[in-house]
């Protein structure tokens, strides 16, 4: 993927580990209130079935109150000289898009709002390009008015630059409508880089382009794509002493899933799970399809997870069609290969034959309601339905 002409710094310059806790900001000479500086950047998890996902960011706003409404006091706007049009799918393996910075009074902040520019009849500010297809407009309800709300506490210390990375999960954020159009149902998290590190590794070159997830409790926290050399970087990830260790899950079409359990993350450190000389090699696998329907009004996300021993690992997910509720997931039929992290590389992997083709499908409605069922994917079940 290529860099675009909008303001975007190079990978080395933007690795959050290099930016954390730099000096900056200063006191407010007029009020005497100590201040610091908030710097905001954006990254992305991989997208499903799209060559490009474009969004145009017009503003980033922050507030000390998690409950603050659009017109309440206390909002500070992070300066963007001009709206930034960003291809989310170019932001993998630690690459960030710079959204600007702003002085803030020192203290703790709770809420971030991400505002997007509007599409016009002549210009598509927000759009998608389906794999092998043409550019289509992306509807962004509420994004151009109140913005998308992200609740994430972070602290601005006096005379300190704080880097906040907005992680936009394009895969889980794009919803298809019954007429074939697309809408944005944003899944965005915020990570202060002062408490983060990263996980890195390699898959074999034959698995270049594989999707790699960092998960906790069977849910994806961060994702990326292995590059043409097989390298992947999961960054930023909050330190393990705060949130616990991570499971690394590697998924690609026509190969078995690879899982590395209990990987630690240390601030300002890269934890390696494999090397270029000894990459993780995934055995071949046939693919199975699980499909069905969720009640359309539920606006559901359908997740396929695989139970292995005492753990559960998310393998794939898709938003049900916004109008019809239909969905389909392509899943490996072969047994996943599993290892537990140790500091000694290369790691040793073993197949988990009892898990071959066995999945738990969970539908998560926008209301918060959840339903789940177990399936044998090797039978290609086509009526796995959810009613809310």
Rosetta blueprint (number, residue, H / E / L):
1 X L
2 X L
3 X L
4 X L
5 X L
6 X L
7 X L
8 X L
9 X L
10 X L
11 X H
12 X H
13 X H
14 X H
15 X L
16 X H
17 X H
18 X H
19 X H
20 X L
21 X L
22 X E
23 X E
24 X L
25 X L
26 X L
27 X L
28 X L
29 X L
30 X L
31 X L
32 X L
33 X L
34 X L
35 X E
36 X E
37 X E
38 X E
39 X E
40 X E
41 X E
42 X E
43 X E
44 X E
45 X E
46 X L
47 X L
48 X L
49 X L
50 X E
51 X E
52 X E
53 X E
54 X E
55 X E
56 X E
57 X E
58 X E
59 X E
60 X E
61 X E
62 X E
63 X E
64 X L
65 X L
66 X L
67 X L
68 X L
69 X L
70 X L
71 X L
72 X L
73 X L
74 X L
75 X L
76 X E
77 X E
78 X E
79 X L
80 X L
81 X L
82 X L
83 X L
84 X E
85 X E
86 X E
87 X E
88 X H
89 X H
90 X H
91 X L
92 X L
93 X L
94 X L
95 X L
96 X L
97 X E
98 X E
99 X E
100 X E
101 X E
102 X E
103 X E
104 X E
105 X E
106 X L
107 X E
108 X E
109 X E
110 X E
111 X E
112 X E
113 X E
114 X E
115 X E
116 X E
117 X L
118 X L
119 X L
120 X L
121 X L
122 X L
123 X L
124 X L
125 X L
126 X L
127 X E
128 X E
129 X E
130 X E
131 X L
132 X L
133 X L
134 X L
135 X E
136 X E
137 X E
138 X E
139 X E
140 X L
141 X L
142 X L
143 X L
144 X L
145 X L
146 X L
147 X L
148 X E
149 X E
150 X E
151 X E
152 X E
153 X E
154 X E
155 X E
156 X E
157 X L
158 X L
159 X L
160 X E
161 X E
162 X E
163 X E
164 X E
165 X E
166 X E
167 X E
168 X E
169 X E
170 X H
171 X H
172 X H
173 X H
174 X E
175 X E
176 X E
177 X L
178 X L
179 X L
180 X L
181 X L
182 X E
183 X E
184 X E
185 X L
186 X L
187 X L
188 X E
189 X E
190 X E
191 X E
192 X E
193 X H
194 X H
195 X H
196 X E
197 X E
198 X E
199 X E
200 X E
201 X E
202 X E
203 X E
204 X L
205 X H
206 X H
207 X H
208 X L
209 X L
210 X L
211 X E
212 X E
213 X E
214 X E
215 X E
216 X E
217 X L
218 X L
219 X E
220 X E
221 X E
222 X E
223 X E
224 X E
225 X E
226 X L
227 X L
228 X L
229 X L
230 X L
231 X E
232 X E
233 X E
234 X E
235 X E
236 X E
237 X E
238 X E
239 X L
240 X H
241 X H
242 X H
243 X H
244 X L
245 X L
246 X E
247 X E
248 X E
249 X E
250 X E
251 X E
252 X L
253 X L
254 X L
255 X E
256 X L
257 X L
258 X E
259 X E
260 X E
261 X E
262 X E
263 X E
264 X L
265 X L
266 X L
267 X L
268 X L
269 X L
270 X E
271 X E
272 X E
273 X L
274 X L
275 X L
276 X L
277 X L
278 X L
279 X L
280 X E
281 X L
282 X L
283 X L
284 X E
285 X L
286 X L
287 X E
288 X E
289 X E
290 X E
291 X E
292 X E
293 X E
294 X E
295 X L
296 X H
297 X H
298 X H
299 X L
300 X L
301 X E
302 X E
303 X E
304 X E
305 X E
306 X E
307 X E
308 X E
309 X L
310 X L
311 X E
312 X E
313 X E
314 X E
315 X E
316 X E
317 X E
318 X E
319 X E
320 X L
321 X L
322 X L
323 X L
324 X L
325 X L
326 X E
327 X E
328 X E
329 X E
330 X E
331 X E
332 X E
333 X L
334 X L
335 X L
336 X L
337 X E
338 X E
339 X E
340 X E
341 X L
342 X L
343 X L
344 X L
345 X L
346 X L
347 X L
348 X L
349 X L
350 X E
351 X E
352 X L
353 X H
354 X H
355 X H
356 X L
357 X L
358 X E
359 X E
360 X E
361 X E
362 X E
363 X E
364 X E
365 X L
366 X L
367 X L
368 X L
369 X L
370 X E
371 X E
372 X E
373 X E
374 X E
375 X E
376 X E
377 X H
378 X H
379 X H
380 X L
381 X L
382 X L
383 X L
384 X L
385 X L
386 X E
387 X L
388 X L
